[in-house]
């Protein structure tokens, strides 16, 4: 192969080219440093503080009964959509009662409304370690890996008759579905699936509780 | 050229992976926690640095497509390092995934599978899901271009 540059003495060539190990270490180090700087500086970075909910939502209203809503505070049986009228507006239409087998999916706007108005109990299906890093305010942790334990620990707050919203990380994980199946077997009938999960809640900048 | 194709593929993988993690750094932190393999004190360091390393590898590999690393010197050494680091990290990820699958640890590592999210709209099979043995298969496939790059001598 034709050389375009004049030959350099062998020693100088070796000195110019770093050894493989050094090159790998340098590349990894540079990348790592960049990643670290990004996380330190970015408001989304892992070191950025979690917006903690000091007072998320109104004091608990009366237990939502079956009466049709004059203000969108609660929900009738199977009609959890009215609560989101005040917010960004998605999902603000009434929905038919869910079939016994399928659980209705709600979006982040509706989940926020329900949480803000304390109209539902939120169940976090993720592992305890990740739950502790941040969850929807007043959510209880019933991990998909320890349903019996989670249910037992949170019995006082879990009522099969109450509206219960289950969520996990995102649309891709199935922990919420696993927990919902178990909850159905345990007699919970008013379930909602907040499918977008914790990732969407966090991306929306909504407050967390630790 | 095999090398160009391999570099493009790997660059694509790393850049997309990095983009997902840089968009949702806290989600990646939770994924590292969920993996339950990194000791607690190191978790934030791994979560903070990994996206940067992936970005660095992706950029170098992409640049190597346009500016071929020939001869010896800093640039070929860097391009070579990117290929080696790719192979090493892909191997580590695959081993970690296999270990966790055997341990029965629940993970959901699809949350920053940005490419899968977009492609999954047309090809449901590519939609991100909980990590499973099919993810292992996908990772093993990704090792192929990395391995092919390693067979080259840096003087080309």
Contacts between the chains, C-beta under 8 A, distances in Angstrom:
chain1	res1	chain2	res2	distance
A	1	B	70	7.9
A	3	B	71	7.8
A	13	B	72	5.9
A	13	B	73	7.7
A	16	B	72	7.6
A	16	B	73	5.6
A	16	B	74	6.6
A	17	B	72	4.7
A	17	B	73	5.3
A	17	B	74	6.5
A	17	B	76	7.3
A	17	B	77	5.0
A	18	B	74	6.9
A	18	B	77	5.3
A	20	B	77	7.2
A	20	B	80	6.5
A	20	B	81	6.8
A	20	B	84	6.7
A	23	B	77	4.3
A	23	B	78	5.9
A	23	B	80	6.5
A	23	B	81	3.6
A	24	B	81	4.5
A	24	B	84	5.4
A	24	B	85	5.4
A	24	B	88	7.7
A	26	B	78	7.8
A	26	B	81	7.2
A	27	B	53	7.9
A	27	B	56	5.8
A	27	B	57	7.0
A	27	B	60	6.7
A	27	B	78	6.3
A	27	B	81	4.6
A	27	B	82	6.1
A	27	B	85	5.9
A	28	B	53	5.6
A	28	B	56	7.6
A	28	B	85	5.9
A	30	B	56	5.7
A	31	B	49	7.2
A	31	B	52	4.3
A	31	B	53	3.6
A	31	B	54	7.2
A	31	B	55	6.3
A	31	B	56	3.1
A	31	B	57	6.8
A	32	B	49	3.7
A	32	B	52	5.6
A	32	B	53	5.6
A	33	B	49	7.9
A	33	B	52	6.9
A	34	B	52	3.9
A	34	B	55	6.8
A	34	B	56	6.6
A	35	B	48	5.5
A	35	B	49	4.4
A	35	B	50	6.5
A	35	B	51	5.0
A	35	B	52	2.3
A	35	B	53	6.5
A	35	B	55	7.4
A	36	B	45	7.9
A	36	B	48	5.0
A	36	B	49	5.7
A	36	B	52	6.8
A	37	B	52	7.9
A	38	B	22	6.6
A	38	B	25	7.8
A	38	B	48	8.0
A	38	B	51	7.2
A	38	B	52	6.5
A	39	B	25	5.7
A	39	B	47	7.8
A	39	B	48	4.2
A	40	B	48	7.9
A	42	B	25	7.0
A	44	B	23	7.7
A	44	B	24	7.3
A	44	B	25	5.6
A	44	B	26	7.0
A	45	B	25	5.2
A	45	B	48	7.5
A	46	B	25	4.9
A	46	B	26	5.7
A	46	B	28	7.8
A	46	B	29	4.6
A	46	B	44	6.0
A	46	B	47	5.5
A	46	B	48	5.7
A	47	B	44	7.5
A	47	B	48	7.5
A	48	B	26	8.0
A	126	B	34	7.9
A	127	B	34	6.4
A	127	B	106	6.9
A	129	B	33	5.4
A	129	B	34	7.6
A	129	B	36	7.9
A	130	B	30	4.9
A	130	B	33	5.6
A	130	B	34	5.8
A	133	B	29	7.6
A	133	B	30	6.3
A	133	B	33	6.9
A	134	B	26	8.0
A	144	B	106	6.4
A	145	B	106	5.5
A	168	B	108	7.2
A	169	B	27	7.4
A	169	B	30	7.0
A	169	B	108	5.1
A	169	B	111	5.7
A	170	B	27	7.6
A	170	B	108	6.9
A	170	B	110	7.4
A	170	B	111	4.4
A	172	B	108	5.8
A	172	B	110	3.5
A	172	B	111	5.8
A	172	B	113	7.5
A	172	B	127	7.5
A	172	B	128	4.5
A	172	B	129	5.6
A	172	B	130	6.8
A	173	B	108	3.3
A	173	B	110	7.3
A	173	B	111	7.3
A	173	B	130	6.0
A	174	B	108	7.6
A	174	B	129	7.9
A	174	B	130	5.7
A	175	B	106	6.6
A	175	B	108	7.0
A	198	B	30	7.9
A	199	B	24	6.4
A	199	B	27	5.1
A	199	B	111	5.7
A	202	B	26	6.1
A	202	B	27	7.5
A	203	B	24	6.9
